[in-house]
Amino acid sequence: MKKTQNTQQNIAQKDKLQLLMGKDCWHTEDFGGKLYCATVSDGPLGLRTPKQEGDRFVDQPSVAYPSMQVTSQCWDEQLTYRLGCALANDAIDKDVDVLLAPGLNIKRSPHCGRNFEYISEDPLLAGTLGRQYVRGLQDNGVGATLKHFCCNNAENSRMWLSAEVDERTLREIYLKAFEMACEAQPMAVMCSYNVTNGVRMAQHKKMFELLRKQLHFGDGLIMSDWGAVTDAAASVKAGLDLIMPYDEKHRNRLQQAYDDGELTDSQVDECANRVLRFVRNCENNKKSRKITMTVDERRNVALQIAQEGIVLLKNNGVLPLSATANVSVGGNFANNYINGGGSSSVVPSKTPVTLLSALKEALPQGKVSYRDLWEYGVSEAPLLQIEDAYGKDAAIVCAGLHDCEGFDRAQARLPISQEHLIKETARKNPNTVVVLYCGAPVDMSDWIEDVAAVVWAGYPGEVGNVAVAEVLTGKIVPCGKLTETFPHTENAYPAHDCYCDSTVSVYSDGLLVGYRYHTTALHKGLPNALPQPMFPFGYGLSYTKFAYANAVAKVDEQGVEVSFDLSNVGERAGTEIAQLYVREVNPRVFRPFMELAAFRRVPLEAHATQRVTVRLPFEAFAYYSVAEDRWLVEGGAYEVYIGTNSADTPLCVKVTLPRK
């Protein structure tokens, strides 16, 4: 039966239906100026604000920060907060109310084309840093949007792929980071494109209710990813508040559903009220927010992230380069800028620094030679680059992959031409250093034994190559550590053998994502176990050395307090990222061998020792009980492992938690 209401009520309801959709691609509906018009913008690595020029839209320049992958490799809560502050200032400059970031999806596969936007394979690390990112934005009056909720762990078939995930795995792995970031009260959450357990996320009432009630998102706004809605009425009935962008077919579907009684007044009102609250918050924020950082200060944040987030993966002593070093530089990315593609791509605010120019600046007493790819032609240039490496103090090869939203990698190896350049350069010069510009792990098995050093630059942003040059020359002592496992070969990761076709992806790897698999395989044994990783989670070298000793732990009413000595036993000042993992000795249910519980950044002068104390709340020892529908901490024996990465934990202390 169709609704019958007077004209005034019909107009009011029409306005409410209109409110449930964007005005266009980047704005909320304002009814011709009667409401505040909120502006949203991509993205996590720098603002992507399109401006109409004639009949097309052109992205406006903005500071291009390092990728979230690089930011996470700093393991630095304060610096992540400062990134949020810097991005908020960029947003204020361009009159943007809400940033569509951060991305909290778990890195399940190195093939995922969007991994460079995401923080980690570990939910505690992703949630800890994501929470700080949100606070940095919102403390400066710009809203944050957690995305992509949830299980958007692949780009291929993302519009129709159903992630088949059991409840415990959902709660412990794929939702935990969202739960932690919700503690910062983000203004919005964006639903993902994919299907989860057979239901499209834009229509997933159960997951939306879980988000609001159990993950404590409350009455914040849930918006769609752009084009993620296939049935507007079903989405609103499920609790999706804002459909983005505007689409006339969705508007017509909403009206028809309301007229036919499929959508009730209360369902429309619930969503409309949340949109109104969101718009009012944006309006109030705009009245008080102000610029607190210059563009140069924001660019310095980008530089510091690159300085702390670059990871030294291998070094036989060739690095750091001497002040008078004679080096050759080659490879596709020596004189070119690369970043991730898709909605998070940024037009840099200034001409990006190339590694070639940065090295010349960093080695004023040395010599840097380069054979330009286009000067000699595509076929000749690699040969000339290889020849140029002969007899030099070091030969630097810049290689990488351009990862992008919308599709996954076909392979996780470098192109054959790049592998050939690395191997042939190494034959000419044993001091070959490879600098990798990639958004996710690459298979290095074919060439890593041939080279002297590997520097993981990731996508370091518009000034990031200054930091790469500083690491190569020793001005910066590297301290970045990996936030994802680098498999031994491109297919040696646990999700690879899980069933997947064009419509279904079965998460039969369960809790054993990344290091959880490899530490369990090593210590507990798993059938047909994969080889141990090329580089484990938490790994990263330095130009100094650290030692751990004298660990003790005590249990009190709040949790467990762990203390240990950390010493810099090398000749240079440096920063160590100490990692603490917990293990239940005799669990009632299956648990991975160990799981990250805490981490600390500890700067130390040469030969200095510091007593480090870390408090672990009881929640750090919990698992999600499906039987009891709650997080549960069992009493009994636990071990806390302390060390430099997930595969190198020299200290272990035992604790007994009280039974409740």
N, C-alpha and C positions, 0 to 999 in steps of 0.2 A: 504494500500500500504506500502511495506517495504521501509525503508530508504536506500538510496544508497549514500555512502560517501567513500572517499579514505581511504586507510589502516591506515594512520596516524591519521585521524579523528576518525576512528573506535576504535583504541587503546586508544585515549584520552577519548572517551565516555565510553569505557569499564572501564577505571580507575575511572571515575566519578561514575558509577554504583557501582563499588566495594567499593567506599568510603562511600556509604550510608548504609553499614553494618559493624558491628564490625569485627575485624580480628579473634577474638575468643570470649571467654566469658567476658574478662575483658579489652580488648585493642581495640583501633581504628586501622584501616588499615594503614600500613606504606609503602606498596609496596617494601618490602625488604630493608628498611632503607632509602628510598628516602624522606619520610615524617617523622616528629616526631610521635612517637607511644604513644598516651595518655593512661594512666592507670586509670581505675575507680575501686571503691571498695565500698561495703557495710561497715558500715551502721551508723545509727544515735546514737547508744549506745556504739560505739567502733568499731575499724577496724576489718573487717572480710576478711582477705587477704589469699586466698587459695594458697598453694604451692604444686607443684607436687612432690610426693614422690613415686617413682616406678610407678605403674599403677593407682594410686589414688591421689586425691587432699586432703590436710589436712590444715584446718584453722590454721593460725599462731597466737600465743598469742598476746594480746594487752590489754591495760587498759580497763576494763569493767566498764563503767560509769553507773550511775543510768538510769533507763528508762526515756524517754521524759515525761512521765506522772509525775514522781517524779520531774524532772527538772522544769516542768511547775508549780508545787505546791510551788515553791520558789517565784513565781511572781517577778522575779529579772532579769531585762534586762541586767545589768552588768555581773551577774554570767552566764547568758546564752551566752553572748558574750565570756566570758572566756572559756566556754565549747567549743565553736567553735574554739578558739585559741588552746586549748589543743588537740582537734581532728586533727587540721591542723598539729600540731607537730607530732602526731602519723602517719599521712599520709606521711609527709616528711621523717620520719624515714624509711618508707617502700616503698618509691618512688612511692607514689600514687598521681595522679594529681587532681582527682575529687572524692569527696565523694557523694554517692547516698543518700543524706539527705539534709534537714529535711523533715519529713512527716507532712503535713498540713491538713489532712482530719479531718472532724468534727466528734466528738463522738456522733453519733445519737442513738446508742444502747449499753447497757452494755454487750451484748452478743458478740460483734465484737471481733474476736480473735486477732486483731492487734491494739487494743486501746492503749496498753502500748507504742507503737511507736509514737502515736499522742499526740498533745499538749492539746487540750481542746474541749469542746462542744461549746465554744464561739469564733466566728471568730476574734474579735478584740484582744483577748488575744493570740490566736494562731498566728495571723499575727504579733503582736508586738514582741513576743518572737522568732518567725521564722525569722523575719527580722534581729534580733540581732545574731542569730545562723549563718546566711549567712554571715554577716559582719565579725564575728569572724574567720570564715574559710577563706574568700577571702582576708581579710586584711593580712593574712599570706601566701598568694600565692597558696591556695588550693581551687579549684572550688566547688561550692555548687549546688545541684540538688533538686529543689522543687518537691515533689511527694505527692500523686499519683493523677495526674490531669485527671479527677476529679470524685467526688461522689463515691469513693471506700470506702463505709461505712459498708461493710460486706465482709466476706471471703467466706462463702458458695456460690457456683455457681458463683464465681467472674469472670469467663471467659465468661459467657454468660448472666448474670443478667443485665437487663435494668433498670437503675434508672430513674424513670419517675418523673421529677422535673419541676415545673413551673419557668418561667424566673426570677420573682422577688425573689423567694426563692434561686435560683441559685446564683444570684448576692449578696444578703444580707448575706446568710449563708455559702454556699459551695464554693464560689469563692473569698470572701472578704479576707481571709487569704492569698491566692495566690497573690491577688492584692497588699496587703501591703508588702509582702515579696519581690515582684518584685521591690520595691523601692530600695532595696539593690543590684540590678542588678546581680542576680545569673547567673552563666554561663549556666545552663541547667535546663530544666523541663522534668520530666518523665511522660509519659501518663500512665494511669491506665489500668487494664485488662478489666474492665467492659464496658458495653454499657450504653450510656446516651441518653435518649429520642429516643431510637430506632437505634442509630448509634454507632458502636464500637468506643471507644475513640481513638484507633490507626488510625482511618479513619475519624475523626470528624473535617472536614475542618472548619465548623462554629465555633467550640470551639477553634481551633488553631488560627483562625483569631482574635477571641475575646481576647485570651490570648496575642497575639502580639500587638494588637492595643489598646484595651480598658483597659486591665490590665497592659499595658506598659512593656511587656516582650521584645518587639522589635525584634532584630535579633539574640537572643540567640538560643541555640541548643535545639530542642525538640527530645528526645529519647524515645524509647519504654521501657516499663517494659519488663523483660526477658520472651520471649515467648508470648507477648501480641499481636503480629502481626499475622493475619490470611491471609491477602492478601497484599503482599509487594507493588505491584503496586498501589493499591487503597490508601495505607498509604502514599506513596510518593506523589501521586497526591493531597492528602489532606494537605500536608505540614509537614509530619513527616520526620525529617532529618536523624535520625540514628536508624537503626533496630538492636536490641540486643537480643541474641548474634548472631554470624554467623550461618546461616542455608543455606545449599546448595539449598534447594527447593525455598527459598526466592530469592537467587541469580539468579536462573534459571528463576523465574517468572519475575524479573526485566528485564532481558535481553530479554525475549520473548515479554514483553509489550513494550519495546523500539523498538525492531525490527518490531513489528506490528503497530507502530504509536500510541499506547495507551498512552505511556509516551512521552511527548515532551522534546526537548532540554531545553527549559526554565524551565520546572518543575524539571528536573534533576539538572540543573545548580543552581537553587535557593537553593535546599537542600544541594548540594555538596559544594557550597560556604559557607554555614553556618557551615558545618562540618570542612572545611578548616580554617575558622575563629576560631572555637573552638580549633582546634589542635594548631594553632599558639599561641593562648592565653595561652594554657597549656605549650607550649615550652618556651614562654617568662617568664611565672611565675616561671618555674623551674630554670631559670638562676639567679633569684634574691632571691628566698625564702631561709630561713635558720632556723635552730632550735633555738627557743627562750625560751623553757621551758624544764627542766629536766623531766624525767619520774616521779620522786617523786613529782615534782610540779604539774604535770598533775593528779597524784593520789590524791593530796590534793584538786584539783578542784572537783574530784569525791566525796571526803569526804564532802566538803563544801555543795555540792548540796544535799547530803543525809541529812546533818544536818539541812538545811533550808527547805527541801522538805518533810520530814516526817510529817504526820498530826496526831495530837492527836484528836481522835473522841469522846471519852468518858473518864471521870475521876471522880470518886466519892471521890477523896482525897487519894487514895492508892498510886498514883504517885505524885512526884518522890519517889523512894525507899530510905529509910534511908541508911546511910553509913554502918550500921551493920546488914542490912537486911539478913534474912535467907530465901532464895527463892528456889523453885523448878522450873525446866524448862522442858517442854515436848512438844510433837508435832513433826510432820514430818520434819519441817524445822528448828528445833533448832540447829541441827548439820550438816545441808546440805545447799548447795548453790542453789538458784533458780533464773532464769532470763527468759525473753521471748524467744520463739523459732522461728525458721525460718531464713530469710535472715539477721535479725538484731542480731542474737545470736553471742556471743563473747566468745572466749576462753580466760579466764582471764590471765593477765600477771603475776600474783602471786597467790598463793593458797588463795582463798577467805576466809575472816574472818567469822567464824560462830558466831551466837549470844551467844552460850554457852561460847566460849573462850573470846569474848568481854565482857560479863557480869562478868566473873571471874576477868578480868583485871580491870573492872570498880568498883568492890566491893572487894577491897583487905582486908577490915575489916569484910566483911560479909561472907556468905556461900551460895554457888550455887550447887545444886544437880541436877543430870540428870540420867535418866534410858535409856540406849541405846536401840534403837529399835531392833537391830540385836543381841545384847548380850542375850536377853531373848526370842527372837522369835516373830514373827508377832502377834500371838494371845495373848501372855502374856504381851508384853511391854505396851500397853495402860492401862491395869489394874494396872501395877506397877507404871506407871506415875501418875495415878489418886491417888493411895494410897500415893505416895510420896508427894502429894500436901497438905495432911492433916497436920494442925498445923503450917504450914509455914507462914511467914509474908506476902508472896505473892506467887501465883502460876502463872507462865507464860506459856501460850500455844501458840506455833508457828504454824499457819495454813496458808493455801493458795491454789492457783490454778496456774497451768502452762499454761498460755495463749500462743498461737502460730499462726503464719501466716499460711494461707491455710485452716483453718476451724474456725467456730464460736463455742462458747460454746453451749452445749446442755442445760445447765442450769446455772444460776448465783448464785446458792447456793454452799456452800462448800460440799464436799463429806459427806455422812451420817456418816462415821467413824470419820471424824473431828468434825462434829457438836456434835456427841455423846461424844467425848473426852472433848470438851468445857463444855458441860452441866454437865457431871459427875464430872469434876474437880471443877466446880463452886459449886456443892453440897457439896464437901469435903472442899472447901475453899472459903469463900465469897469474898476474895481479889484476885480473878482470873483476870489476865490481858491477853488479846488476842492480839498477834502481827500478823498482816495479811500481807502476801506476795502475792500480786495479781496484775494483769495488768489492771484491770477494777473493777468497783463496784461489791460487792457481797451482796446477800440477808442475812441480819443478824437478820431478824425478829424473828426467832425461838429461839435465844439464847441471844440477846443483853441485855435483861432485867435481865439476870442471872449473868452477869459479872460486875466487878468493873470498868474496863477500857478497851479501845480498841485503839491500836496504828496502824495506817496505814503506813506500811513500803514500800508498792509497791514492785518494783524490785530495790533495793537500790545500786546495783553494788558490785564490789569485796571487797570494804572496807566499804560498807554501814552499816554493823552490828555494827561497831564501833559507828556510829552515833545513831543507835537504842539503844544501851546500854547507850550512853550519855543522850538520852532523858529519858529513863527509870529511870536513877539514878539522873537526875536533873542537870548534868553538862551542858547540853544544854536545854535552855528554848524553847520549840517547837514553831515554827512560821509558819509552812507550812499550806496552805489552799487549799481546793479541787478546782480543775479546771473542774469538772464535777459533775452533780447531782447524788446522791446516792438514787435510788428509795426506797420507803418503803418496797416493795417486788419485786422479780426479774422481774415481768412482768408489774409493775406499772410505765411504761414510755410511752410517747406519741406515739413513732413509733411502739410500740408492736401491736396495733390494726389496723395499716395500711395494706392494701392488699399486699400480697407477695406470689409468687409461685416460681417455679424453674427458671423462665425466666424473671419475671417482679417484681419490687418492686416500689409501688406507694408511693411517698412522700407526702401523704395527710396531714401529720402533718405540712407541710409548714414551716412557720417561727417559729412555736412553738416547738423548740428543747430545751430540758433540762429545765433550770430555766425560760426560756421565757414562757413555758407552765404553770409551777406551779405558777408563780407570776400572770399570766393572769387569771388562774382558781380561784385563791384566791381573787383577787381584782375586776375582771370583771364578773366572773362567766362563767363557761362553762358547757354544758350539759354532764351529766354522768362523771363528773370530777374525775380524778384519785386522790388517797390520796396524801396529801402533802409528800414530800420526807423524808426519814430517816435522811439524811444530805443534806442541800441545797448547791448549787453552792457557792463557796467562803468561806465555813465553815472550821473552825479549832480552837481548844482550845489552851490555853497557861497555864503557871504556874503563870501568872500575869493577871491583868485585865485592860481594856482600856475603856475610856469614851469619848464621842463625844459631842461637844457643840458649840454654837455661830457661826452658819453657815451664811454666806452672799454671795451674787453673784451679779456681775455687768456685763452688756453687753457693749462691745466696738466694734471697727471696725474689730477686729480679731476673736471675738467669745465671750465666757463667761469665766470670772475669778471667781472661787469659792474658798472661804477661810473658814476654820473651825479650832477649837481648838481640839487637840487630846491629851489626858492625860493618863499616866500610873498611875493608882490608886492602883496598887498592891505593893508588897514588893520586887519584883525582876525586874531587867532590862529585857526588852523584845522588840520584834519587832512586830508591827501591820501592816497588809496589809489593808489599807483603800480603799474602793471601791466606785465608783461613778456611778450611773445609771441614765439614762435620760428617761423622759416620755413626750410625747406630749399630752396635756390635751384634745384637741378636734380635733383629726386627721380627715382628709378627707378620708383616706383609713384605712383599718385595720392595726393596729400595736400592737405588744405585749405590755403588760402593762409597762414593762421597759426593758432597754437594757444597758449592760455595756458600759460606755463611757471612763473611765479612772481608774487607780489605783495607789497607792503610797505605797511603803515600808517605814515605819517610825520607826527607832530604838529609844527607849526612856529609860532613866534611871528610876528607881523607883521614883514615885511621881513627875515626870517631866511632863511639858506641852509644846507642840509645836504648833505654828500656821502653819497650812499646807495650801499652796496655789496651786491650780491645774487649769491649763488653758485648757478649752474645745474649740477646733476650731468649727466653724459652722458645719463642716462635721460630728461632733459627734451627731448631731441632724437629720441627713439626712435619707431618705429612698430611695429605688430605684423605680423610676416611670417608669412603663412599658409603660404608655401612651406617655411619653415624651422621653423615651430611655435615661434617665440620672438620676444621683443622685439629689435629690431635698430636700431643706430645706424650709419648710413652715413657714411663719411668724406667730406669735401668742404666746399663752401661753404654757410654758413647766415647768416641775418640775425636779429638780435634787435631787435624793435620795443619802444619804451618810451613810455608815455604815460598819459593819464588815463582812457581807455576804448578799446574795440576799434576804434572809428572815429576816434580822435584820438590818434595815436602820433607825436609830433613828432620823436623821436629814433630813429635806426636805426644799429646797429653791425654790421659784418661780421666773421665768424669762420670759420676753416677748421679743421674737426675732422680729426684724424689718421685715416688709413685703417688698418683692422686686418685 
